[in-house]
Amino acid sequence: MKVPLLDLKAQYASVGSAVEAAVQRVLESGYYILGEDVAAFEGEIAARLGLAHAIGVSSGSDALLVALQALGIGMDDEVITSSLSFFATAGAIARLGARPVFADIDPQTFNMDPRDALRRVTPRTRAFIPVHLFGRPADVAPLQATGLPIIEDAAQALDAARVGKLGKLTTLSFFPSKNLGAAGDAGMVVTDDPALADKIRLLRAHGSRPKYVHATIGGNFRLDTLQAAILRAKLPFLTAWNQRRRANMLRYRELLKDTPLALPDDVEGNVWHHFVVRAPNRDALRKHLAEREIETEIYYPLPLHLQPCFAHLGGQEGDLPEAELASKTVLALPIHPELSEAQLAHVAGAVEEFYQ
């Protein structure tokens, strides 16, 4: 029995007619950049999160970049973030000439340990970027006490509890694999700060206002109309999809409770973008599951402080022991909303078989 990590074909079977109608509407309009669908989608996300402003951008990676630019982050500034995250979090910092400073993780949550982050604050620290990893809200309250700006990286955590209310700016990704995914790249920055929102709107269109007059140097970070229309068509399904993800999590916890896997806690507000376990003999288990046509993934096999491109920052094995241990033990099992009971049972049965 095949169990894909993500099944966008099955998802399309349930939303295809709505998506196709949205695409047809845009194609017939002849308006492909920004426009009414982008503005409407921005309004829908802002209302959903209870925030004043949402600015659609070209990707989750560009959302991070433009959020940092809006805060004036630049050469030789320091920004503290987690070492266990997708590369875009640190890459955006480095692209502006700033220095990513990596903090260790809380071993229970996989999110950045705020106590370790606070130990890394220096006079050059300009901001924090905590990541709501795997859909679980991060603890940022200790960081707020510093008064430094917080950018919430919520690429995996749209609709998670309190997300968007904890920082100065929050970035979202609508990469196809996300809980709400586009048919390509798309992202967003959300905030309650009108001045920052205005600056991000300026930056996403080459810093141009009025047309052909450039007040600052921005980039081409605009959200495509087609992607906005597709996301609007999918948005009404998001709550049900997230409920199904949580149901799959609860079923896994029941089916896998007698295995050696360390299972994630059932935490309020987690939208379960991934179901990540700690697995003894992880790599052999992954091979065993692949042989039974069960797809898994490792998030993430090499912590950011050990990435070759950041070697000049001096990161060494042993610097961040919890992030390093997680990279050697974590495994994501399929949790997408389209899983059947038979597929869940197949995954659990294969895990049990491996550890017998």
N, C-alpha and C positions, 0 to 999 in steps of 0.2 A: 504494500500500500504506500503510495507516494504521499508525503506530508511536506509541502513546501514551507519555507520560512515565511513567505508572503505569497498571497494568491490574488494578484490584481485582475487576473482573468475572471475569477469567480466574483470578485467585487463588481467588475464591469457588468456582469450578468444582471445584477440587481439595480444598477444605477445608469446603465447604458442609454436608455431612452432619454432620461433627463439630461445627461451629458451631451448627447448628440443634438438635442434641441438647443441647448445653450451655444454649442459650437456653430450650429447653422445660423442662429440669430446674429452672432458676431460676424461671421463670414458675409452674410447678406448686408450688414451695416456698413462694411468697408472701413471700419474704425478699429485699428489693431493695437494701438499704443495708448495706455491709460484709458480715459473715457469713462462712460457711465458705469460699466460693469466693475471697473476698478474702484471707483468712488463708492458704489453700492457695497461691494465686498468689504472695503475698509470700514464702512459704517456698521456692517453686520458683525464684524469681529470686535470692533470697539465696544459695541453694545453688549456683545456676549461676555466680554471680559470686564465690563463696567468701567471702561477707561474713556478718556475724552478724545484721544487721537490714535488712529492706526494709519500707517503709511506703507502701502504696498511697494515691495522692491523685488529685484530680479532673482534673489535666492536667499537662503538662510545665511550663507557665507557673506554675501554682500550686506545683509542686515547687520551682522556683527561689525563689518568694516565701517559702514556709514554711521552706526551708533557711536563707535569710537571717535570717528571724525567729528561728529556733532559735539562731543565732549572736549574737543581740542586735543586729543591724545596724539602725541607726535614723538619726534626723535628723542631718544634716551629716557623717555618716561617709562615707568614700571607699572604693569597691570598684573594683578595676581589672579590666577585661575587654577583649575584642577588639572592634574597630570593625566587623569583618566577621562578622556573625552575624545570626540572626533577632532581631527586636525584643524578644522576651520576655526575653532575657538582660539587657539594659539596663533594660527596663521594670520588671522586678521590683525592681531596685535603687532606681529613682526612686520607685516607689510607696511605699516605706518612708521617703521623705524623705532618703535617702542620695544621694550624688553618684556617678554612673558616671564613671569615668576611663578613657578609651579609649586602648588601645595599638595600635600598628601590627601588621601580620602578617608572618610569614616568607613571602617570595614563592614558595618552593618547596612549602610545605605548606598555605598559606592559614590556618594556625592562628596564634594570638597569638604574636608574637615575645617570648620571655621576657626577652631583654635589654632590649628597649624597655619592657616592663612594669616591670622593676626600676628603670628610670630615673624612673618616675612615682610611686614610693613616697614618701609624706610621713608626718609624724607622725599624720595623720588616716586613713591607710590601715588598713582593718580586715580586708580579705580580697581574694582573687583569684578570679575566675571564668574560667578557661580553657575554651574550647569545643573539643570533639573534632569539628571541622567535617567534614562529608561522610563521617563514619565513620572518620576517621584519628586515631589517638591523638596528643594534643598533648604537647609537651615541657614538663613542669612541674618537672623536677628543680631548675633554678635558683631557682624560686619557693619550693620547700620549704625552702631554706636560710635564708629570712627568718624562719621560724617563724610566719608569718601563716597563718590558715586558708585552705584551698583548697576551693572548691566546684567539682567537675567538672561542667560542662554536657555530659552525654552523651546529649542528646536524639536525636542521630543516630548513636549509637555503642554501643548495646547489643551485647555480645559482643566488642567490639574489645579488643585485647590491653592488659592492665594496667588497663583502665578500672575504676574503683571502688576501686583500690588506691593511687591517687596523691593523693587529697585527704581532707579530713575528712568531707565529704559528697559524694555524687554524685546528680545528678538525671537522671531518664529521662523520655522522652515516648513514649506509645503512640498518638499521633495516627495516623489511618488510613493516612497515606502512609509511616510509618516501616517499618523492616525487620520489626518486629513491631508490627502496627497493630490498634487496637480498631475498633469500629463507632461511634466518636464520640471524645470526649476522655477521656484517662486518662493518669496519670503515676505516678511513684514516686520516693522518696528512699531511697538505700541508704547504709549506714554500718556501721562496726565499733564505733562509740561508743554504749554503752548509754544514757548520759544524754541525748545528742542524739536518739537514736531515741525515747526516752520523751517528750521535749519535742515532737517532731514529731507523735506520736500524740495528744498533748494539744491541740496547736494545730489539727490538722485537724478537730476536733469542737468548735469554738468555745471551746477552753480549758476544757472542762467535765469535772470529775472530783471527786466523783461527779456523777451526772446533776443538772443544774440548779444546780450549784455551780461557779462559774467562777474558777479560780485565775489565769487570764490571759486576754487578749483574743486569740482565734484567729480562725478562719473556718470556713466550710463547705467543707472541702477533701477530703471523703471520696470514695473510689473506689466507683463503682456496682458492685453485685454482678454485674449483667449484663455489664458490660465486663470484669470480672475473669474471668468464666466463658468469654467469647469468647476472651480472650487465652490462657487455659489451653488451650483447644481448639487454638489456632494454634501454641502454643509448641513442640510436638514437630516442627514443620516448619521452625523457624527455622534450624537448622544447614544443612539442605539448601538453603534459600533463599539463605543467605549464600554457600554454595559456588557456587551458580549465578551470583550477582552477580559473584563473583571470576572465574568462567569467562568471563562476558560482558566483564569488564574486559580480560582477556588477549586475547580475540578482537578487541576494539576496538584494542588496542595493535598487533596484527598487521595489521589491515585499514587502520589510519589512519597507519601509521608513515611513509609517504612524503608525507603532507599537511603543510601549514604549521602545523597545530595543535600546541600544546605540550601533551603528554599527561601525566597524572599518573603518578607512579612507582608501581611495584608494591612496596608497603611492607608488611612483616609486621604482621599484626594489624588492617589496615584492613578494615572490613566493607562498604565500598562502598555507603553509603547513596545517594550521588550519584557520577556520573562527570563531573567538571568539568574542562573543557579551557580553555586560553587560545586565543582565536581572532582572528587578524587580520581586520579588517573584520567584527567580531562581529555587529552588528545586521543587516547585509545578509545574512550567512550565515544568521542565524536566520529572516529573511523567506524566503530561498530554501528552507530546510528545511520551513517551515510550508506553503509552496506545494506541497510534496511529501508533505503530511500527516504530517510528523514533528514531534512535540511536543518542545519544549525549554523550559528555564527559566533565568533569570538569578538566581544566588544570590551576591550581592545587589546590586541596581542602585544603591543609595544607602547608603554607609557610615553607621554609627550616629552618628558624630560630626558628620555633616552633616544629620541629620534635623531637620526644622523644630521638633519638640517639644523638642529639646535645644539650640536656638539660644542660650538663656540661658547655656549653659556655655562659649560663646565659640569653638566649633570653627570652623575656617576651611579652605577649599580649600587644599591643600598641607601641612596639618598632618601627615597620615598618608599619605604618598605611595604606599606599597605597597597599602594597602587601597583607596585611590582608583583606582589603576591596575587592580587586580583587578576593581573594579566596572564598569569600562569594557571589560574583555576576557574575562571568564569566561562560560562557557556550559555548562549541564548537558545531556548527552545521555541518552536513555533507557538504563537499566541494570537494570531490574527483572527478577526471576527468570523471568517468563513470556515474555520475548522469544524469538522463534524465530531460527534461523540466517538465514532469508530477511529478517527485519526488521533484524537487525544488518548484513547486507550492503547492504540498502536505505539505511540511514543512512550507511554508509561511502561507498557509491556517490554519494549526493547531495552529501556533503562534497567528494569528489574532483571531481565535476562543477563545483561552485562555484569551486574554485581552479584549474581548467584555464585 
